[in-house]
Amino acid sequence: MTNILWKKLLEPRIWQRIYRERAGEPVIYNIASLFILLFGSFRKRIEYDLVPRQPYAFCIQAAADEAKSAGIKKITLIEFGVAAGAGLLNMCWVADRVTKETGVEFEIIGFDGGEGMPPPRDYRDHPEKYFQGDFPVIDKNRLLELLPNNARIIFGNIKESIRAFELEHPIGFVSVDVDYFWSAEECLEVFTFPPENYLPRVYTYFDDVQDIDDNEFCGELLAIKQFNKASELRKIAVANCLANLRLFKTPVWLRQVYLTHIFDHQHRSIAFIRSKNKKTVILNNPYL
């Protein structure tokens, strides 16, 4: 992974991104980042956006923390749209290090058609941006060889694959990177299982919602809108005020992270909350 980091630093687009996202941030944070990069824990590196694919790192760490607080020892991570496999391998690398920090283990599943993108169906699929054959799996055999024992890829029709696969551990994080509206709509069927198949809220990343021409009438944003309209007790919402909680405020990925709220989850019921003997909140009044 270290070699990969150095290779990426040779790409002009990486330096452009660093300039856009870091140059305007407080100098003290950038100076501290150098110290954290050399001596900080993995959690600290995530906090300072020093782990490749920052949204994956943030979401996996956050999902593990929630699982641990709920006494859940193993959760499932899912990536829709594996393509060449860099994202899935990054997910495996991050998950391994998060396990060492939290003790929470992971099952990692990638879904992909295996032959690049299928034909777009109409304007809702952004055919001006994506088309048939884009993003193929480059070397399927080599990719499968590199996967650790806790990871697998399910190739084939994603909608059929979702309905057929057996889930053993609650889902904590889902990445959707399939570009088309209808593909994203099919992926979101993963949120229609019984509530015990999820954490109470599932960190969800959408890759194709950040361009200036992305809109709620096409692509993944339309799929989110349609899902929320059709589902009463499952809602996908932008992670509220995420930028306010992070040290670095400008990265694009902060607006690509959503939470899928499982409102019918047992842990969100009034009866469960009462059973936890929640203490009454009492505010102090300095004027009394």
C-alpha positions, 0 to 999 in steps of 0.5 A, a space after each residue: 500500500 505504501 508503494 501505491 501511495 507514492 505512485 498516486 503522488 506522481 499523478 498531477 490530478 492528485 496534486 490538484 486535489 491536494 491543492 484544492 482541498 488543503 491549501 485553503 485549510 488552517 496551516 496548523 492542521 496541515 503541519 499537524 498532518 505531517 506528524 500524524 502521517 509519520 507517527 499517528 494511529 490509523 484512527 488519527 490518520 482517518 481523522 486527518 484525511 490521510 488514508 486513501 479513499 477517505 470516504 471508505 476509511 471514514 465510513 468503515 471506521 464509523 460503522 465499526 464504532 457503532 457495531 462495537 457500541 452495540 456489542 456486534 462483533 462482525 459486520 458486512 461491507 458492500 461495494 456495488 460496482 467493482 470495475 478494476 477492483 481498486 476500491 474493493 481492495 482498498 476496502 479490504 486494506 482499511 477493514 484489516 486495520 480498523 479490525 486491529 483498532 476496534 476488534 470488529 471483524 468484517 465480511 466484504 462483498 463486491 457486486 459487479 456485472 463482470 463485463 463493464 457497464 451495460 447499455 444505458 436505457 434512457 436519459 436518466 442513465 446519463 448516457 452523455 457521461 457513461 456508456 456500454 463497456 465503460 469500467 470493465 474488470 481488467 484482470 478478473 483472475 488476478 483480482 480474485 487472487 488478491 482478495 483476502 479470505 474475508 472478501 468475495 466478489 459476486 459477478 452477474 446481474 446485480 438485482 438477481 445477485 442481491 436476491 440470491 445471496 445469503 447475509 450472515 452479518 449485519 450490513 454497516 457500510 454500502 458503497 454505490 458506484 454504478 453510475 446509471 439510474 436503473 443500476 443504482 435503483 436495483 442496488 438499493 434493493 439491498 436495503 429491503 431485507 428484515 431490519 436485523 440485517 443492518 446496523 440501525 443506520 448504515 453508512 452509504 457512499 454514492 460515488 456519482 452525485 458530486 458533478 455539477 450536472 448530477 441532479 435528482 432527475 437522473 442517475 444515483 440521485 434519482 435512485 435515492 429520491 425514488 427509494 425514499 418515495 417508495 419506502 416508509 421505514 427506510 430512508 436515505 439522507 445526506 450525513 447531516 453537517 458532516 463537514 462541521 464535524 471534520 477538521 478539513 471542510 472542503 473535500 468533495 466526499 463530505 457531500 457524498 456520504 449518506 446514512 440509510 436510516 433503518 427506522 424499523 430496527 429494534 434499537 430505534 424502538 421506544 421499547 428498546 430505548 426504555 429498556 436501556 434505562 436511559 437517564 433523564 437529561 437535565 439542563 443547568 440554568 446559570 440564571 437560577 
